[in-house]
Amino acid sequence: MKISQGFNRLYWGAIIGDVEKNMETIIWNNIKFNVKILDKQGLHNLFKIMTLRGDKSLREMTSKDVVQYLEDIRLLLSENGFTLEIDDEDWDRLIKNM
């Protein structure tokens, strides 16, 4: 998959940055992880482990795999009671347009 500049802004800003800024911990398999001690790359690596992607780079994934990876992150976050700001903005926009 070709990783575009727009995708990088979405992933590193709207997803990784949002989690880094607004979450304290993530619970996965009954293990609590302190997000505040991780930098953006550390958080990215943690997400790859938690979503069972291992060491696979985003560039090595197909477009379908990347979309599933992002959905897996969103599900993991929702299981921790967290909604990404970008998702909240999308919901607000949808509600306003109803």
C-alpha positions in Angstrom: 0.0 0.0 0.0 1.3 3.5 -0.8 1.1 5.5 2.4 0.1 9.1 1.4 0.8 12.3 3.3 -2.9 12.6 4.1 -3.0 9.1 5.5 0.0 9.8 7.7 -1.7 13.0 9.0 -4.8 11.0 9.8 -3.0 8.1 11.4 -0.3 9.9 13.4 -2.4 13.0 14.2 -6.0 12.0 14.5 -5.5 8.5 15.9 -2.1 8.1 17.6 -2.0 11.8 18.7 -5.5 11.7 20.1 -4.8 8.6 22.2 -1.4 9.9 23.3 -3.0 13.2 24.4 -6.2 11.9 25.9 -5.7 8.4 27.4 -3.9 7.3 30.5 -4.1 3.5 30.1 -5.3 0.8 27.7 -6.4 -2.6 29.0 -5.8 -5.5 26.7 -6.1 -9.2 27.7 -6.5 -8.1 31.3 -3.1 -6.2 31.2 -3.1 -2.5 31.9 -0.7 -0.5 29.7 0.4 3.0 30.7 0.1 5.1 27.5 1.7 8.1 29.1 5.1 6.5 29.1 5.1 5.8 25.4 6.0 8.1 22.5 4.0 8.0 19.2 6.2 5.2 17.8 5.9 3.2 21.0 2.1 3.6 20.9 2.1 2.5 17.2 4.1 -0.6 18.1 1.8 -1.4 21.0 -1.2 -1.2 18.6 0.5 -3.5 16.2 1.0 -6.0 18.9 -2.5 -5.6 20.4 -4.1 -6.0 16.9 -1.9 -9.0 16.2 0.0 -7.3 13.3 3.4 -8.0 14.9 6.3 -6.3 13.2 4.4 -5.8 9.9 4.9 -2.3 8.6 1.9 -0.3 7.3 3.6 -0.2 3.9 3.7 -4.0 3.9 -0.1 -4.3 4.4 -2.7 -4.2 1.7 -5.3 -1.5 1.7 -7.8 -3.9 3.1 -5.4 -4.9 5.9 -4.8 -1.2 6.8 -8.5 -0.5 7.0 -9.0 -3.6 9.2 -6.1 -2.5 11.4 -7.7 0.9 11.9 -11.0 -0.7 12.8 -9.3 -3.0 15.2 -7.7 0.0 16.9 -11.1 1.8 17.1 -12.6 -1.4 18.6 -9.8 -1.7 21.2 -10.3 1.9 22.2 -14.0 1.6 22.5 -13.6 -1.5 24.7 -11.5 0.9 26.9 -14.4 3.5 27.0 -12.6 5.8 24.5 -13.9 7.3 21.3 -11.5 9.0 18.9 -12.1 12.8 18.4 -12.4 12.2 14.7 -15.2 9.7 15.3 -17.0 12.2 17.6 -16.7 14.9 14.9 -18.1 12.5 12.3 -21.1 11.7 14.6 -21.7 15.4 15.3 -21.7 16.1 11.5 -24.1 13.2 10.8 -26.5 14.3 13.5 -26.5 17.9 12.3 -27.3 16.7 8.7 -30.3 14.6 9.8 
